C-alpha cells in the first residue's frame, strides 16, 4: 500500500504540473490521499510513541512546505500538515471531554480552511471516517463525503477516491498482501518532500530553456 500511495501521488503531481489537460493522471492520483489518511489512523493506533510520531510528521511537513508551494504553485499548507492536525484531533477526542475537543476541532477546521490546508476539512473527515466506521458504513460515509464536497467545492474528480476505500473494505486479502510489501522507512518518510523538490527543479530547468 505504501508503494501504491507513493506512485499514485507521483502520477497525480506529474499530471497536475506537466499534463494539466490530461485528466487520467489526476484520476489515478485520487487513490493516494485516502491511503495516507488510512495509514494515519493505523499509525495512531499502533505507535508506541505518539509524540515522536507527531514530531516526524511536523518535520516532514516543514521540509515539504517550500517544495509544495514551488512545485504545485500553491499558497497554503501541504497535505502532511493536514494529517498532523488530524492526529492532534484524534488525540483530543480520545483523551479530553467534548467541551475541550469539539471547540478545538472547530478551531482546527477554521484554521485549515483559512490557511488553505491541502484537503483541509475533507482530509479530517476522511480520517474520522476511517477511525470510527467499519465495513459498508465506511464506504457509504466516504461516498457521502465526496457528494458533500461536490456541492461545497465542486470537487468532481474526488469521487474517484472512493476506489481506495472500496479496496480496503472489500478486498482485505489484497490489502494484507500489499501491506507486506513495505518500503524502507527512510524512503516512505522522505518521498513527499523529495518528489516535490525534484518536480520543482524540473520545472525550473524547463523554464530556463524556454
C-alpha positions in Angstrom: 0.0 0.0 0.0 2.9 2.4 0.7 4.3 1.8 -2.8 0.8 2.4 -4.3 0.4 5.6 -2.3 3.8 6.9 -3.4 3.4 6.0 -7.1 -0.2 7.3 -7.4 0.8 10.6 -5.6 3.7 11.0 -8.0 1.4 10.4 -11.0 -1.1 12.9 -9.6 1.5 15.6 -9.2 3.2 15.0 -12.6 -0.2 15.3 -14.2 -1.0 18.5 -12.2 2.2 20.2 -13.2 3.1 18.9 -16.6 -0.1 17.5 -18.2 -2.9 19.7 -17.0 -5.1 18.8 -19.9 -4.9 15.1 -19.4 -7.3 14.2 -16.5 -6.3 10.5 -16.3 -3.2 11.4 -14.3 -5.4 13.2 -11.7 -7.9 10.4 -11.7 -5.2 7.8 -10.9 -3.8 10.3 -8.3 -7.1 10.2 -6.3 -6.0 6.8 -5.0 -3.2 8.3 -3.0 -4.6 10.6 -0.3 -7.1 8.0 1.2 -4.2 5.6 1.6 -2.2 8.2 3.5 -5.3 9.0 5.6 -5.8 5.4 6.4 -2.2 4.9 7.4 -2.5 7.9 9.7 -5.3 6.1 11.5 -3.2 2.9 11.6 -0.2 4.8 12.8 -2.2 6.5 15.6 -3.5 3.1 16.8 -0.2 1.3 16.6 2.5 3.7 17.6 4.2 3.3 21.0 5.4 6.9 20.9 2.7 9.3 19.7 4.8 12.4 20.5 7.6 11.1 18.3 5.2 10.2 15.5 3.8 13.7 15.6 7.2 15.3 15.6 8.1 13.2 12.5 5.0 14.4 10.7 5.8 18.0 11.7 9.4 17.6 10.3 8.1 16.2 7.0 5.5 19.0 6.8 8.1 21.7 7.3 10.6 20.1 4.9 7.8 19.8 2.3 6.3 23.3 2.6 8.6 25.2 0.2 8.8 22.4 -2.4 5.0 22.1 -2.2 4.4 25.8 -2.9 7.0 26.0 -5.6 6.3 22.7 -7.4 2.5 22.9 -7.3 2.2 26.7 -7.4 0.1 26.6 -4.2 -0.4 29.1 -1.5 -1.3 27.1 1.5 -0.2 24.2 3.8 0.8 20.8 2.4 -1.1 17.6 3.0 1.2 16.4 5.7 0.3 19.4 7.7 -3.3 18.4 7.4 -2.6 14.8 8.5 -0.7 16.2 11.5 -3.8 18.3 12.5 -5.9 15.1 12.1 -3.6 13.2 14.6 -4.0 16.1 17.1 -7.8 15.9 16.8 -7.8 12.1 17.2 -5.8 12.5 20.4 -8.1 15.2 21.8 -11.2 13.1 21.1 -9.7 10.1 22.9 -8.2 12.0 25.9 -10.4 15.0 26.5 -14.1 15.8 27.2 -16.4 17.1 24.5 -16.2 20.6 26.0 -12.5 20.5 25.0 -12.2 18.6 21.8 -15.3 20.0 20.0 -14.2 23.7 20.2 -10.6 22.6 19.3 -11.9 20.7 16.3 -14.0 23.6 15.1 -11.0 25.9 15.6 -8.7 23.5 13.7 -11.2 23.3 10.8 -11.5 27.1 10.6 -7.7 27.3 10.6 -7.3 24.7 7.9 -9.8 26.4 5.6 -8.5 29.9 6.3 -4.9 28.9 5.6 -5.8 26.7 2.7 -4.5 23.3 4.0 -4.3 20.7 1.3 -7.5 18.7 1.6 -8.4 20.6 4.8 -11.8 19.7 6.2 -12.2 16.9 3.7 -9.0 15.3 5.0 -10.0 15.5 8.6 -13.5 14.0 7.9 -12.0 11.1 5.9 -9.6 10.3 8.7 -12.5 10.3 11.2 -14.4 8.0 8.8 -11.6 5.5 8.8 -11.2 5.8 12.6 -14.8 5.4 13.6 -16.6 3.4 10.9 -16.4 -0.1 9.6 -17.4 -2.1 6.5 -20.3 -0.8 4.4 -20.7 2.2 6.6 -17.1 3.3 5.7 -17.8 3.1 2.0 -21.2 4.9 2.3 -19.6 7.6 4.5 -16.8 8.2 2.0 -19.4 8.4 -0.8 -21.4 10.9 1.2 -18.2 12.9 1.9 -17.4 13.1 -1.8 -21.0 14.1 -2.5 -20.8 16.8 0.1 -17.7 18.3 -1.4 -19.1 18.1 -4.9 -21.7 20.5 -3.7 -19.5 22.6 -1.4 -16.4 23.0 -3.6 -17.2 21.4 -7.0 -14.7 18.5 -6.4 -15.9 16.3 -9.2 -12.7 14.3 -9.6 -12.5 13.5 -5.9 -15.3 11.0 -6.5 -12.7 8.5 -7.8 -11.0 8.5 -4.4 -13.6 6.0 -3.2 -11.8 3.3 -5.1 -9.3 3.2 -2.3 -11.9 2.7 0.4 -13.7 0.1 -1.6 -10.4 -1.8 -1.9 -9.6 -1.5 1.8 -13.1 -2.7 2.9 -14.0 -5.3 0.3 -10.6 -6.7 -0.7 -8.8 -7.2 2.7 -6.8 -10.1 1.4 -5.3 -8.0 -1.3 -4.7 -5.2 1.2 -2.8 -7.6 3.5 -0.7 -8.7 0.6 0.2 -5.2 -0.3 0.8 -4.3 3.3 3.6 -6.9 3.5 5.3 -5.2 0.6 6.8 -2.5 2.8 9.3 0.1 1.5 12.2 1.3 3.6 11.2 3.8 6.3 13.7 6.4 5.0 12.0 6.3 1.6 8.5 6.4 2.9 9.3 9.4 5.1 11.3 11.3 2.6 9.3 10.7 -0.6 6.8 13.5 -0.2 9.3 16.4 0.2 11.8 14.7 -2.2 9.5 14.2 -5.1 8.1 17.7 -4.8 11.7 19.1 -4.8 12.5 17.1 -7.9 9.4 18.4 -9.7 10.2 21.9 -8.7 13.8 21.5 -10.1 12.5 20.1 -13.4 10.0 23.0 -13.7 12.9 25.4 -13.2 15.1 23.7 -15.8 12.2 23.8 -18.3 11.6 27.4 -17.6 15.2 28.3 -18.2 15.2 26.5 -21.6 12.1 28.2 -22.9 
